[in-house]
Amino acid sequence: MKLSISHDTSYRYQDQVRASIQYLRLTPQQSQRQHVFNWQLELPRPVRAQRDPYGNVLHVLTLDEPHDELIIRAQGQVEIDETCECEAEEGSPLPFLRSSSLTQSDGALKDFAHSQCGARRDRDALSGLMNALADHMIYTPGATQVESTAAQAFAGGAGVCQDHSHAFIACSRSLGIPARYVSGYLLTDDSGHLASHAWVEAWLEGQWYSFDVSNRLIRPDRHLKLAVGLDYLDACPVRGMRRGGGSESMHAHVQVMPMQMAAQ
């Protein structure tokens, strides 16, 4: 499946920002399951690409002059191999057994994981865990904040794709299974779910397998991966800091379409 993606992020500030820095993980990579035809970022100034500790393509945008708005655009075309259910990568998966502040499992999450999986550590067990989490944590925009932890969202019984992913990661790691947060895009007909999306990859039998809790999917056939990390903070597409500016308004518009539709 060939996808066309456009992603615009705009910030507008009450007062002038004296300086700002943005960490951008908005560039997909070639892999077994995705072929990037072309991709480009439109930024206020040229920025050289680099790699972060997890191998993601990272652009660091620094603006030292005063500004009252910031506009970031990413767009391109990518082909997804719909038959590829898993990916093998060089490097140890063991770093993804580490917990973070957002994915720390508490007693409730550990008990839930063990009640669902028992002694099993296979794809079927994690598929059952995924569905059980989706039943327990109803997809509810606004139920959590960006800084909400897996334990908090699980206790509240509601959340969005970020919370679902954090909870699944916490459960998986408590079972001794390496798991990592994935940010990217999803082709969907459901207007209730944003095209900008998050899911999880878990390490099983020497491969990374996908688990999309929000959509109860284990086949990433409509998913375009941007970045991976221990949690949202490592992999989110846009993350920044600024000095000054007062209050801000942020608007993001993401469009994911099959290429034949985009050409019409």
C-alpha positions in Angstrom: 0.0 0.0 0.0 1.3 3.4 -1.0 0.6 6.3 1.3 0.8 10.0 0.9 1.3 11.9 4.2 1.2 15.6 5.1 1.7 16.8 8.6 1.6 20.5 9.6 2.3 21.7 13.1 1.9 25.4 14.0 2.6 27.3 17.2 1.5 30.8 17.9 2.5 32.7 21.0 0.9 35.5 23.0 4.2 37.4 23.1 7.5 37.1 21.2 9.6 34.0 22.1 13.2 35.0 22.7 14.6 31.6 21.7 13.4 28.1 21.1 14.6 24.6 20.4 12.6 21.8 18.8 13.5 18.1 18.6 11.9 16.7 15.4 11.4 13.0 14.8 9.4 13.5 11.7 11.4 11.5 9.1 10.6 7.8 8.5 13.4 5.3 7.7 13.7 2.6 5.1 13.0 -0.9 6.6 11.7 -4.3 5.8 8.2 -3.1 5.8 8.3 0.5 4.5 10.0 2.0 1.5 10.3 5.8 1.5 9.8 7.3 -2.0 10.5 10.8 -1.0 10.2 12.9 2.2 10.9 16.5 3.0 10.7 18.8 6.0 9.9 22.5 5.6 11.5 24.4 8.5 12.2 28.1 9.2 15.9 27.3 8.5 18.0 24.4 7.1 18.8 21.7 9.7 21.1 18.8 9.3 19.8 15.3 10.1 21.4 13.2 12.8 20.7 10.0 14.8 19.4 9.8 18.3 20.4 7.0 20.8 17.6 4.8 19.4 18.6 5.2 15.8 15.8 7.6 14.9 16.3 10.4 12.4 16.5 13.6 14.4 16.5 17.2 13.4 17.2 19.8 16.1 15.7 23.2 15.1 17.2 26.1 17.1 15.8 29.6 16.7 17.8 32.3 18.5 16.0 35.3 17.2 12.6 36.6 18.5 9.6 35.0 16.9 5.8 34.9 17.6 5.0 31.8 15.5 6.6 28.6 14.3 5.4 26.4 11.5 6.8 22.9 10.8 5.7 20.8 7.7 6.5 17.2 6.9 5.3 15.5 3.7 6.1 12.6 1.5 5.2 9.2 0.1 5.9 5.8 1.6 5.0 2.3 0.5 4.0 -0.2 3.2 4.5 -3.9 2.8 1.2 -5.3 4.0 2.5 -8.8 4.2 5.3 -8.0 6.6 4.2 -8.8 10.1 7.5 -8.4 12.0 10.9 -6.9 11.6 14.4 -8.0 12.6 17.0 -5.4 13.5 20.6 -5.4 14.5 21.3 -4.5 18.1 20.2 -5.8 21.5 16.5 -5.5 22.5 17.5 -5.5 26.2 17.5 -1.7 26.6 13.8 -1.9 26.0 13.3 -3.8 29.3 14.1 -0.6 31.2 11.2 1.2 32.7 10.8 5.0 32.5 8.7 7.4 34.5 5.8 7.1 32.1 6.0 3.3 31.8 6.7 2.2 35.4 4.4 -0.7 36.2 2.7 -0.8 39.6 1.1 -3.7 41.4 -2.1 -3.4 39.5 -0.4 -3.5 36.1 1.8 -6.4 37.1 -1.2 -8.4 38.4 -3.2 -7.6 35.2 -0.3 -8.7 33.0 0.2 -12.0 34.8 -3.6 -12.7 35.0 -3.8 -12.3 31.2 -0.6 -14.1 30.2 0.2 -16.5 33.0 3.4 -18.3 32.0 3.0 -17.7 28.3 5.3 -15.4 26.5 4.2 -15.6 22.9 2.3 -13.5 20.4 -1.1 -15.1 21.2 -0.6 -14.2 24.9 0.3 -10.6 24.1 -2.7 -10.4 21.7 -4.9 -11.4 24.5 -3.3 -8.8 26.8 -3.8 -6.1 24.1 -7.5 -6.9 23.8 -7.9 -7.0 27.6 -6.3 -3.6 27.9 -8.5 -2.1 25.2 -11.5 -3.4 27.2 -10.3 -2.0 30.5 -9.0 1.4 29.1 -11.8 2.9 27.0 -10.5 5.1 24.2 -11.5 8.6 25.6 -9.8 11.8 24.3 -9.3 14.2 27.1 -9.3 11.6 29.9 -5.6 12.0 30.4 -2.8 14.5 30.0 0.4 14.2 28.0 2.3 13.6 31.2 0.0 10.9 32.5 1.7 7.7 33.5 0.7 4.1 32.5 -0.3 3.4 36.1 -2.5 6.6 36.3 -4.2 5.9 32.9 -4.8 2.2 33.8 -6.3 3.2 37.2 -8.6 5.6 35.5 -9.7 3.0 33.0 -9.5 5.4 30.0 -7.0 7.1 27.7 -5.8 7.5 24.2 -3.2 5.7 22.0 -0.3 7.1 24.1 -1.8 5.7 27.3 -2.7 2.4 25.7 0.9 2.1 24.5 2.4 3.0 27.8 0.2 0.5 29.7 1.0 -2.3 27.2 4.7 -1.5 27.5 4.6 -1.6 31.3 2.8 -4.9 31.3 5.2 -6.4 28.7 8.3 -5.4 30.5 6.9 -6.7 33.8 6.7 -10.1 32.0 10.3 -9.8 31.0 9.5 -9.0 27.3 11.3 -6.0 25.7 8.8 -3.5 24.4 9.2 -0.1 22.8 6.9 2.9 22.0 6.4 3.7 18.3 5.2 7.0 16.9 3.9 7.4 13.4 0.9 7.6 11.2 -2.1 5.4 10.6 -4.4 5.2 7.6 -7.9 5.0 9.2 -11.5 5.5 8.3 -12.4 6.2 11.9 -12.6 10.0 12.5 -12.4 9.3 16.2 -8.8 8.3 15.9 -6.2 10.7 14.7 -4.0 9.9 11.8 -1.0 10.7 14.0 -0.7 7.6 16.1 1.2 5.5 18.6 1.5 1.8 19.1 4.0 -0.8 20.5 6.6 -3.2 19.3 7.4 -6.2 21.4 10.4 -8.5 21.0 9.4 -12.1 20.5 11.4 -15.0 19.0 14.1 -12.6 17.7 11.7 -10.2 15.9 9.8 -7.0 16.7 6.0 -7.6 16.5 3.5 -4.7 16.5 0.5 -4.3 18.9 -1.9 -1.4 18.3 -4.0 -1.5 21.5 -6.3 1.4 20.5 -7.3 -0.4 17.3 -6.8 -4.0 18.5 -4.5 -4.7 15.6 -1.4 -6.9 15.4 -0.8 -6.4 11.7 0.9 -3.0 11.0 -0.4 -3.0 7.4 -1.6 0.6 7.6 1.0 1.9 10.0 3.9 4.2 9.0 6.7 4.2 11.6 8.5 7.5 12.4 10.4 6.8 15.7 10.8 4.4 18.6 11.9 4.8 22.2 11.2 3.8 25.8 8.1 6.0 25.9 6.4 9.0 24.3 9.1 11.4 25.3 11.7 9.5 23.3 9.7 9.1 20.2 7.1 11.9 19.9 7.3 13.7 16.5 7.7 17.2 17.9 9.0 18.2 21.3 10.5 21.5 22.3 11.4 24.2 24.8 11.3 28.0 24.6 12.2 31.1 26.5 9.4 33.7 26.8 6.3 33.9 24.6 3.6 33.7 27.3 0.7 31.4 26.4 0.7 29.4 23.2 -1.7 27.8 20.8 -0.7 24.7 19.0 -2.5 23.3 16.0 -1.6 20.0 14.2 -3.1 18.8 11.0 -2.3 15.3 9.7 -3.6 13.8 6.5 -2.8 10.2 5.5 -4.2 9.0 2.2 -3.6 6.2 -0.4 -1.5 7.7 -3.1 -4.1 7.1 -5.8 -6.5 9.3 -3.9 -3.9 12.0 -3.2 -3.2 12.2 -7.0 -6.8 13.0 -7.8 
